[in-house]
Amino acid sequence: QVQVVESGGGLVQPGGSLRLSCVASGRIFSNYHMGWYRQAPGKDRELVARVTSTGHRTYGDSVKGRFTISRNNAKNTVYLQMNSLELEDTAVYFCNAIVVISGDRSEYWGQGTQVTVSS
């Protein structure tokens, strides 16, 4: 079982920045594929960004050029740097870990952290 814990959410003004952190337990974090998703009220959960175990990054169209995902394997942590925040970025942000061991795929989610962009 992998525990996933997000932190760093809060209230920020439009145009501001925020950095989210996500710690995942386990001794093989470097092999995890990590991602950030978000869900706004009344909307489906959507991909924000993800980074594979080999460092390949993918971003949702609405955040390209503004958000950056990174990982520190020594700290079992993945980050989401969010710049130029917009009102539409308001959502609960969830961290996701995908672990593949001997062909068996498991997926783990954190509880989420609220990000509110408001003036």
C-alpha positions in Angstrom: 0.0 0.0 0.0 1.3 3.4 -1.0 0.3 6.5 1.0 0.0 9.7 -0.9 -0.2 13.0 0.9 -0.6 16.4 -0.7 0.2 19.8 0.8 0.6 23.4 -0.2 -2.9 24.5 -1.2 -4.4 27.7 -0.2 -5.9 31.0 -1.3 -4.0 33.1 -3.9 -4.9 36.1 -6.1 -5.1 35.9 -9.8 -1.7 36.1 -11.4 -0.1 34.7 -8.3 1.9 31.5 -7.7 1.6 28.5 -5.5 3.6 25.3 -5.2 2.0 22.0 -4.3 3.9 19.1 -2.9 3.1 15.4 -2.8 4.9 12.8 -0.8 4.4 9.1 -1.6 5.5 6.3 0.7 7.6 3.3 -0.4 11.2 2.5 -1.2 10.8 2.5 -4.9 9.5 6.0 -5.5 11.8 6.4 -8.4 9.8 3.8 -10.2 6.4 5.5 -9.6 4.7 7.4 -12.3 3.3 10.5 -10.6 0.6 12.9 -11.6 -1.5 15.9 -10.5 -5.2 16.0 -11.3 -7.8 18.5 -10.3 -11.6 18.7 -9.9 -13.6 21.8 -9.8 -17.2 21.9 -8.5 -19.6 20.3 -10.9 -16.8 19.2 -13.3 -15.0 16.0 -14.0 -11.5 15.3 -12.6 -9.0 16.4 -15.2 -5.3 15.8 -15.8 -3.1 18.8 -14.8 0.4 17.2 -15.2 2.2 14.0 -14.9 5.8 12.8 -14.9 6.9 9.2 -15.6 9.5 7.3 -13.7 11.9 8.3 -16.5 11.1 12.0 -16.3 8.8 12.4 -19.3 6.3 15.2 -18.6 2.8 15.7 -19.9 0.5 18.7 -19.2 -3.1 19.5 -19.6 -3.8 22.1 -22.4 -5.2 24.6 -19.9 -2.0 24.8 -17.8 0.8 24.5 -20.5 3.3 27.2 -20.1 2.1 28.1 -16.6 2.5 25.0 -14.5 5.6 22.8 -14.0 5.8 19.4 -12.6 9.0 18.1 -11.1 10.1 15.3 -8.8 12.8 14.7 -6.2 13.2 10.9 -5.9 15.5 11.3 -2.9 12.6 12.9 -1.0 9.8 10.8 -2.4 8.2 14.0 -3.5 6.6 15.4 -6.6 5.9 19.1 -7.0 3.6 21.3 -9.0 4.7 24.8 -9.5 1.7 26.9 -10.5 2.3 30.4 -11.9 0.0 33.0 -13.5 -2.9 31.5 -11.7 -6.3 32.1 -13.0 -9.8 32.0 -11.5 -10.4 28.9 -13.5 -7.6 27.1 -11.7 -9.7 26.9 -8.6 -10.2 23.3 -7.7 -9.2 20.5 -5.4 -5.9 19.1 -6.6 -5.2 15.5 -6.2 -1.9 13.6 -6.4 -1.8 10.3 -8.1 0.8 7.5 -8.0 0.9 4.6 -10.4 3.1 1.7 -9.4 3.9 -1.2 -11.8 5.5 -4.2 -10.3 6.1 -7.4 -12.3 3.3 -6.3 -14.7 0.8 -5.6 -11.9 -0.5 -2.0 -12.0 -1.7 -0.3 -8.9 -3.0 3.3 -8.5 -3.1 5.4 -5.4 -4.7 8.8 -4.7 -4.2 11.4 -2.1 -7.0 13.2 -0.2 -6.6 16.4 -2.2 -5.7 19.9 -1.4 -7.8 22.9 -2.1 -6.5 25.7 -4.3 -8.7 28.8 -4.5 -7.8 31.7 -6.9 -9.8 34.8 -6.0 -9.3 38.5 -5.7 
